[in-house]
Amino acid sequence: MYGSFAAVDGLDLDIRRGELFGLLGPNGAGKSTTIRVLIGQRRPTAGAVTVAGHDVTRDWARIKPLFGYVPDRENHFEEFTGRRNLEFFGRLYGVPRRRAQDVLEMVELDEAADLPVRGYSLGMRKKLLLARSLLHEPPILYLDEPTANLDIHSAEVVHRILRERVKLGATIILTTHDMDEVETICDRVGIVCRGKLVALDSPLALKQQHTERMVDVIRPDGERMVFDLDTDSGRRQLAELVTAGQAASIRTREFDFHATFLKLTGQEFS
């Protein structure tokens, strides 16, 4: 609660060990607050939160070494180099200094390792946060918008690292408002709106449940037609058109998260 405002309202989730779970929703949906509760930064006003069998409120000291965290706002030491930032945090976890070099290479920051962070781009700063969360090889990762401000290549690097961590048995929870990212890397996704869970399933299942099975066709004469694949007549008419060579362009309708969010919540995604 923030005063009388419930940022997270009765959210009930069971995250499975060894899965990459996406928490999807617009800004203000309660995603970041959920992460802050999980890391012990905010105390829940009701209910219970357990991580690896430990209560977050009572057993935080036991839970703290188990997770790595990428916050939505950076908190680097600006005057330190990237390497020195990592070596400083590494000492908090008792990891050897050479581990800093390992994670710098992992996130492709090794060439900028000895430059002051104040000269880093937004994307480099975000990757340094991820490198820091990986220092002690935690079995749990909490990532708040981990690919924000990253270019396509850097986002792919992050996705590869996360999937590799999951293959090694790690459990990862990430927040995002990008359905494409969820579809690319997540095993399951929870869609949240105003602190409430409105949908929970695999990305594929959500697509199958909420994608219109419609095909848009443009004939050679420019006429536009729409066929509903959930009806016998729609499938038959499309097949006849294609067989007759009268389809100049055929396009299936892809998953539209904005439309799905509106359908599930009655409000626009923003």
C-alpha positions in Angstrom: 0.0 0.0 0.0 1.1 3.6 -0.7 -1.3 5.5 1.6 -4.7 4.4 0.5 -3.5 3.2 -2.9 -3.0 -0.6 -3.4 -0.1 -0.9 -5.9 -0.4 -4.7 -5.7 -3.9 -6.0 -4.9 -4.3 -9.7 -4.0 -1.6 -10.9 -6.4 -1.3 -14.7 -6.1 1.6 -16.3 -7.9 3.5 -19.6 -7.6 6.8 -19.3 -9.5 8.3 -22.6 -10.5 11.9 -23.5 -9.8 14.0 -23.3 -13.0 11.5 -21.2 -15.1 11.8 -17.8 -16.7 8.7 -15.9 -15.6 7.6 -12.6 -17.2 5.4 -10.1 -15.3 3.8 -8.1 -18.1 1.9 -4.9 -17.9 1.9 -1.1 -18.5 3.7 1.4 -16.3 1.9 1.7 -12.9 0.6 -1.9 -13.1 2.4 -2.9 -9.9 5.3 -4.8 -11.5 8.2 -3.0 -9.8 6.4 -3.0 -6.5 6.0 -6.8 -6.7 9.8 -7.1 -7.3 10.5 -4.7 -4.3 8.4 -6.9 -2.1 10.2 -10.0 -3.2 13.6 -8.5 -2.5 12.5 -7.3 1.0 12.6 -3.6 0.0 9.0 -3.2 0.8 7.0 -5.0 3.4 3.7 -6.5 2.3 0.7 -5.0 4.2 -1.1 -8.4 3.9 -0.6 -11.9 2.8 2.6 -13.9 2.7 5.6 -14.0 0.5 8.0 -17.0 0.5 11.2 -17.6 -1.5 12.8 -21.0 -1.4 10.7 -21.9 1.6 11.7 -18.8 3.6 9.4 -16.0 4.6 10.7 -12.8 3.0 9.8 -10.7 6.0 11.2 -12.9 8.8 14.0 -14.7 7.0 15.4 -12.0 4.7 19.0 -12.6 5.8 18.8 -16.1 4.5 17.1 -15.1 1.3 19.4 -12.2 0.4 22.4 -14.3 -0.8 20.0 -16.3 -3.0 19.1 -13.6 -5.5 20.5 -11.1 -7.9 18.6 -7.9 -8.7 18.5 -5.5 -11.6 16.5 -2.4 -10.4 14.5 -0.2 -12.7 16.8 2.7 -11.7 20.6 2.4 -11.8 22.7 3.0 -8.7 26.3 2.8 -9.9 29.3 4.6 -8.4 29.7 7.2 -11.2 33.4 7.9 -10.5 34.4 4.3 -10.4 35.2 2.2 -13.5 32.9 -0.6 -14.5 35.4 -3.1 -13.2 35.8 -1.3 -9.9 32.0 -1.1 -9.4 31.8 -4.9 -9.8 34.8 -5.6 -7.6 33.3 -3.5 -4.9 30.0 -5.4 -5.0 31.8 -8.7 -5.4 33.5 -8.2 -2.1 30.0 -7.9 -0.4 29.3 -11.5 -1.6 32.9 -12.8 -1.1 33.5 -13.6 -4.7 37.1 -13.5 -6.1 38.1 -10.3 -8.0 38.6 -12.3 -11.3 34.8 -12.9 -11.3 34.3 -9.2 -12.4 36.2 -9.9 -15.6 34.0 -13.0 -16.3 30.7 -11.1 -16.0 32.1 -8.1 -17.9 32.9 -10.4 -20.9 29.5 -12.1 -20.5 27.7 -8.8 -21.1 30.2 -7.5 -23.6 31.5 -4.7 -21.5 35.1 -5.9 -21.2 36.4 -3.3 -23.6 34.9 -0.5 -21.5 35.8 -2.2 -18.2 38.4 0.4 -17.1 36.4 3.5 -18.1 34.5 5.6 -15.6 30.8 4.7 -15.5 29.9 8.4 -15.8 30.9 8.1 -19.5 28.8 5.0 -20.1 25.7 5.1 -22.3 22.3 4.1 -20.9 22.6 0.7 -22.5 26.0 0.1 -21.0 24.8 1.1 -17.6 21.9 -1.4 -17.9 24.3 -4.2 -18.9 26.5 -3.3 -15.9 23.6 -3.8 -13.6 23.0 -7.2 -15.1 26.7 -8.1 -14.7 26.5 -7.1 -11.0 23.4 -9.3 -10.4 25.4 -12.3 -11.9 28.5 -11.8 -9.8 27.7 -14.4 -7.1 25.9 -16.8 -9.6 22.6 -16.6 -7.6 19.9 -19.3 -8.1 17.2 -16.5 -8.4 17.3 -13.4 -10.5 14.8 -10.5 -10.2 15.1 -8.2 -13.2 13.1 -5.0 -13.6 12.9 -4.0 -17.2 16.4 -5.6 -18.0 16.4 -4.7 -21.7 15.2 -1.1 -21.4 17.5 1.3 -23.3 19.3 -1.6 -25.1 19.8 -1.9 -28.8 18.7 -5.1 -30.6 22.0 -6.8 -30.3 22.5 -6.1 -26.6 18.9 -7.2 -25.9 19.7 -10.5 -27.7 22.9 -10.9 -25.5 20.8 -10.4 -22.4 18.2 -12.9 -23.6 20.9 -15.5 -24.3 22.4 -15.0 -20.8 19.0 -15.4 -19.2 18.1 -18.6 -21.1 21.6 -20.0 -20.2 21.0 -19.3 -16.6 17.7 -21.1 -16.7 19.3 -24.1 -18.3 21.6 -24.2 -15.3 18.7 -24.3 -13.0 18.2 -20.7 -12.1 14.7 -19.1 -11.6 14.2 -15.7 -13.2 11.4 -13.2 -12.8 11.5 -10.2 -15.1 9.1 -7.3 -15.6 8.5 -5.9 -19.0 5.8 -4.2 -21.1 7.1 -5.9 -24.3 5.1 -8.8 -25.4 7.7 -9.7 -28.1 10.3 -10.1 -25.3 8.0 -12.3 -23.3 7.3 -14.5 -26.3 11.0 -14.8 -27.1 12.3 -15.9 -23.7 9.6 -16.6 -21.1 8.2 -19.9 -20.1 5.1 -18.3 -18.5 3.7 -14.8 -18.2 1.4 -13.1 -15.8 -0.4 -10.0 -17.1 -1.1 -7.4 -14.4 -3.3 -4.4 -14.4 -3.7 -2.0 -11.5 -2.0 -4.5 -9.2 -4.3 -7.4 -10.1 -3.4 -10.5 -12.1 -5.7 -10.7 -15.2 -4.1 -13.6 -17.1 -1.5 -16.3 -16.4 -0.2 -18.8 -18.9 2.5 -19.6 -21.4 3.1 -17.0 -24.2 1.9 -19.6 -26.8 -1.3 -20.4 -24.8 -2.1 -16.7 -24.5 -1.6 -16.2 -28.2 -3.9 -19.1 -29.0 -6.5 -17.9 -26.5 -6.6 -14.3 -27.6 -5.4 -14.1 -31.3 -8.1 -13.6 -33.9 -7.9 -16.5 -36.3 -8.5 -14.2 -39.2 -6.8 -14.0 -42.6 -6.7 -10.8 -44.6 -6.5 -11.3 -48.4 -6.0 -8.8 -51.2 -7.2 -10.0 -54.6 -5.4 -9.2 -57.9 -8.0 -6.5 -58.6 -7.3 -4.8 -55.3 -10.4 -6.0 -53.5 -9.8 -6.8 -49.8 -11.4 -9.7 -48.1 -11.3 -11.2 -44.6 -11.8 -14.9 -43.8 -12.6 -16.3 -40.3 -10.6 -19.6 -39.9 -12.8 -20.6 -37.0 -15.7 -21.2 -39.4 -16.1 -24.0 -42.0 -17.3 -21.4 -44.6 -14.3 -19.1 -43.9 -11.8 -21.9 -44.4 -13.6 -23.2 -47.5 -13.8 -19.8 -49.1 -10.2 -19.1 -48.5 -9.1 -22.4 -49.9 -11.2 -21.8 -53.0 -9.7 -18.4 -53.5 -6.1 -19.7 -53.2 -6.8 -22.7 -55.4 -8.1 -20.4 -58.1 -5.0 -18.2 -57.9 -7.0 -15.2 -56.8 -5.0 -14.2 -53.7 -2.3 -11.6 -54.5 -1.6 -11.1 -50.8 -2.4 -13.2 -47.7 -1.7 -12.1 -44.1 -2.7 -13.7 -40.9 -3.4 -11.5 -37.9 -0.7 -11.7 -35.3 -1.1 -11.5 -31.5 -2.0 -7.9 -30.6 -1.1 -7.4 -27.0 -2.7 -4.0 -26.9 -6.0 -5.4 -28.1 -5.8 -8.3 -25.8 -5.0 -6.1 -22.8 -8.1 -4.0 -23.7 -10.2 -7.1 -23.9 -9.0 -8.4 -20.5 -9.1 -5.2 -18.6 -11.4 -2.8 -20.4 -8.7 -0.2 -20.6 -6.0 0.9 -23.1 -2.4 -0.3 -22.7 -0.1 2.7 -22.2 
